Amino acid sequence: MKRSFAVVVSVAIVAALSPSLSAQWPLRPQPGVPKGPDGKPNLTAPAPRTSAGKPDLSGIWMRTNRTEAPGSQPAGQPPLATFGNIGSGFKEGLPFQPWVADLLKKRSNAYDNPDALCLPQGPLEYHLDPQPREIIQLPQKIVIVYESNYGIRTIYMDGRPLPPQGRPQPYWHGYSVGRWEGDTLVVESNNFRGALTGQPGDGWLDGKGDPFTDALTLTERFRRVNFGKLEIDVTIDDPKAYTRPFTVRVEQETVADGSEMIEFICHENQKFLQLTGRAP
């Protein structure tokens, strides 16, 4: 599979400022991929399972590019989120606290996104970035490696409780614990820090700048619908930034052609502002 990517993952920034780089990685077909009568991967085959009988989420995943008109999702299903605007599926918009409107005006320039400065993305940005991510499922933990900005996240599956807000040192990607409810992996995360200063309201959930604060608790419900499709329902509960919790859906599809993750380095000593004329 041929992928295009650039130092700046925001599509608008890439188009405006930087030629994309293309890379071809040798394909290495993986065993265990179900095949149809035509010999091609059968992505609608049943999801694989671990020796413990749980769905195996392991593999390389890409976000889907399916879109929905606001309010058009089936009854009982959360609206789809997009990388640029996780609230695009809500007719009324997101339930912001009053102070957020002024913040979003200040974030109208895409250069202000921490991702554009080679800093860690927000949790929804990582889920929705056009670059792939790999899930490595182990008995005691699940690790997600994001090609974008070389993000890495650990979900502890050893039965430990979620620590109270403010107890551990804040994590770029939050502190995450998981459990199985039937065939659904439920992950709860808190103790997030913002990307620029670590102060409340400094986090970015999407390219538009919808914020998260140090009060954020994130609940994700992962379901491997079949071999090829992963659904993740994400509930944002952040009373400092939003008047009520809300839920969005992320859809991802497996990479079954033998492609592997590619190294992504976005550490250029923070010279991006100079290169774009924003600093001397």
C-alpha positions in Angstrom: 0.0 0.0 0.0 1.4 3.4 -0.9 0.9 6.1 1.6 1.5 9.9 1.4 2.3 11.8 4.5 4.1 15.1 5.6 5.6 16.5 8.7 2.4 18.4 9.3 -0.6 16.1 9.3 -3.3 18.7 9.0 -4.4 18.5 5.4 -4.9 22.2 5.2 -1.3 22.9 6.3 0.1 20.2 4.1 -1.6 21.6 1.1 -0.6 25.2 1.8 2.9 24.8 3.0 4.7 21.5 2.4 5.0 19.0 -0.4 4.0 15.6 0.7 6.4 12.7 0.8 5.6 9.3 -0.5 7.1 6.1 0.8 6.8 2.5 -0.3 7.4 -0.1 2.3 7.8 -3.8 1.3 4.6 -5.7 1.7 4.7 -8.8 3.9 1.3 -10.6 3.8 0.2 -11.7 7.3 -1.0 -15.2 8.1 -4.5 -15.7 9.2 -6.2 -13.2 6.8 -9.4 -14.9 5.6 -9.7 -15.1 1.8 -12.8 -15.1 -0.4 -13.3 -17.3 -3.5 -11.4 -14.8 -5.5 -8.4 -15.1 -3.3 -8.7 -11.5 -2.0 -9.0 -10.7 1.8 -12.6 -11.3 3.0 -13.1 -8.3 5.3 -16.6 -9.3 6.2 -15.4 -12.6 7.8 -15.9 -13.0 11.5 -13.5 -11.2 13.8 -10.6 -13.2 15.1 -10.4 -14.2 18.7 -7.7 -14.6 21.3 -7.0 -17.9 23.1 -9.1 -16.4 26.0 -12.1 -16.1 23.6 -12.1 -12.3 23.3 -12.1 -10.4 20.0 -8.6 -9.8 18.9 -8.2 -6.2 18.0 -4.6 -6.6 16.9 -3.5 -5.3 13.5 -3.0 -2.1 11.6 -6.0 0.2 11.2 -6.8 3.2 9.0 -9.7 5.6 9.6 -12.5 5.2 7.1 -13.5 8.2 4.9 -17.2 7.7 5.2 -19.2 10.8 6.1 -22.7 11.6 7.3 -24.9 14.6 7.0 -25.6 16.2 10.5 -28.4 14.3 12.3 -28.6 11.5 9.7 -27.2 8.7 11.8 -29.5 5.7 12.6 -31.5 6.0 15.8 -29.4 5.1 18.8 -26.1 5.5 17.0 -23.7 8.3 17.8 -22.8 10.7 14.9 -19.6 10.2 13.1 -16.7 12.4 14.0 -14.2 13.9 11.6 -10.5 14.8 12.1 -11.3 18.5 11.5 -14.4 18.7 13.5 -15.6 16.0 15.9 -19.0 17.9 16.3 -19.8 17.9 12.5 -22.5 15.3 13.0 -24.5 17.3 15.5 -27.2 19.7 14.1 -27.0 21.9 17.2 -23.2 21.7 17.5 -21.3 20.7 20.6 -22.6 21.7 24.1 -19.9 24.2 24.9 -19.5 26.1 28.1 -19.7 29.8 27.5 -16.0 30.5 27.6 -15.2 28.1 24.7 -16.6 30.4 22.0 -13.9 33.0 22.7 -11.2 30.3 22.8 -12.2 28.9 19.4 -11.9 32.4 17.8 -8.3 32.4 19.0 -7.7 29.0 17.5 -9.0 29.9 14.1 -5.5 29.6 12.6 -4.5 26.0 11.9 -0.9 26.9 12.8 -2.0 27.0 16.4 -2.8 23.3 16.5 -0.1 21.6 18.7 0.0 18.9 16.0 1.4 21.5 13.6 4.2 22.1 16.0 5.2 18.4 16.2 3.6 18.1 19.6 1.3 15.2 20.7 -2.2 15.2 19.2 -5.4 15.0 21.3 -7.1 11.7 21.8 -9.7 12.1 19.1 -7.1 13.5 16.7 -5.1 10.3 17.1 -8.2 8.2 16.4 -9.1 10.2 13.3 -5.7 11.0 11.8 -5.4 9.8 8.2 -2.2 8.0 9.1 -2.4 4.4 10.4 -2.2 3.0 13.9 -1.3 -0.4 15.1 -3.0 -2.2 18.0 -0.9 -4.7 19.9 -3.2 -6.8 22.2 -1.5 -8.6 25.1 -3.1 -10.3 28.1 -2.2 -7.6 30.7 -2.1 -4.5 28.4 -3.1 -3.2 25.0 -0.6 -0.9 23.3 -1.6 1.4 20.4 1.2 2.9 18.3 0.2 5.8 16.1 2.3 6.5 13.1 1.4 10.2 13.4 3.9 12.0 15.6 5.0 8.6 16.8 2.3 8.5 19.5 2.1 5.5 21.8 -0.6 4.7 24.3 -0.9 2.0 27.0 -4.2 0.6 28.1 -3.8 -1.5 31.3 -5.9 -4.7 31.4 -4.7 -6.1 34.7 -7.7 -5.0 36.8 -6.2 -1.8 38.3 -8.7 1.0 39.0 -8.7 4.3 37.2 -6.8 6.7 39.5 -8.5 9.8 40.8 -8.2 13.0 38.7 -5.0 14.8 39.7 -3.5 11.9 41.5 -0.8 10.7 38.9 1.3 13.1 36.9 -0.8 14.1 33.9 -0.1 12.0 30.7 0.1 13.3 27.2 -2.3 10.5 26.2 -4.1 10.1 29.6 -4.0 7.2 32.0 -6.1 4.4 30.6 -7.6 1.2 32.1 -9.7 -1.3 30.2 -12.1 -4.2 30.7 -14.2 -6.5 28.6 -18.0 -6.2 28.6 -18.9 -9.2 26.5 -17.2 -8.6 23.1 -16.8 -4.9 23.7 -13.6 -3.4 25.1 -14.4 -0.6 27.4 -11.6 1.9 28.1 -11.7 4.7 30.6 -9.0 7.4 30.6 -8.3 10.5 32.7 -5.5 12.7 33.8 -4.8 14.2 30.4 -2.6 17.2 30.0 -2.8 19.9 27.3 -0.1 20.0 24.6 1.3 23.5 24.8 1.3 24.6 28.4 -0.4 21.8 30.2 -2.9 24.3 31.5 -6.7 23.8 31.6 -8.3 24.3 28.2 -5.0 23.8 26.4 -5.9 20.5 24.8 -7.2 20.0 21.3 -9.8 17.3 20.4 -9.7 18.0 16.7 -8.2 20.2 14.0 -10.8 22.9 14.7 -9.6 23.4 18.2 -12.5 22.0 20.3 -10.9 21.9 23.7 -10.4 19.5 26.5 -9.3 20.4 30.0 -7.7 18.7 33.0 -11.3 17.5 34.0 -11.6 15.3 30.9 -12.7 11.7 31.4 -12.8 9.7 28.2 -14.8 6.5 27.7 -14.2 4.4 24.6 -16.1 1.3 23.5 -14.1 -0.7 20.9 -16.1 -3.3 18.8 -14.5 -5.4 16.1 -17.6 -5.8 14.0 -16.0 -8.3 11.6 -12.5 -9.0 10.4 -12.2 -5.7 8.6 -14.2 -3.1 10.6 -13.6 -1.5 14.0 -16.1 0.8 15.6 -15.1 3.0 18.5 -17.8 5.0 20.4 -16.1 7.8 22.3 -17.8 9.7 25.2 -16.3 13.0 26.2 -17.1 14.0 29.8 -15.4 17.3 30.5 -17.6 19.6 32.7 -15.2 22.5 32.5 -15.5 22.7 28.7 -18.9 21.2 28.0 -22.3 21.4 29.7 -23.0 17.7 29.3 -21.2 14.5 28.1 -21.6 13.6 24.5 -20.6 10.6 22.3 -19.2 10.4 18.8 -18.3 7.4 16.6 -15.0 6.6 14.9 -14.8 4.0 12.2 -11.6 2.3 11.2 -10.8 -0.4 8.7 -8.0 -3.0 8.8 -5.0 -2.9 6.5 -4.9 -6.4 5.1 -2.5 -6.1 2.1 0.7 -6.8 4.1 1.6 -3.1 4.7 3.5 -2.3 7.9 3.9 0.8 10.0 6.4 3.4 8.7 8.7 5.5 10.9 7.4 9.1 11.4 9.8 11.7 12.7 8.4 15.1 13.5 11.1 16.5 15.7 12.9 19.3 13.9 13.8 21.3 16.9 10.6 23.3 16.7 11.7 25.2 13.6 8.3 25.0 12.0 7.4 28.5 13.1 10.5 29.9 11.5 9.9 28.0 8.3 6.4 29.4 8.1 7.4 33.0 8.9 5.7 33.1 12.3 9.0 33.6 14.3 12.3 35.3 13.6 
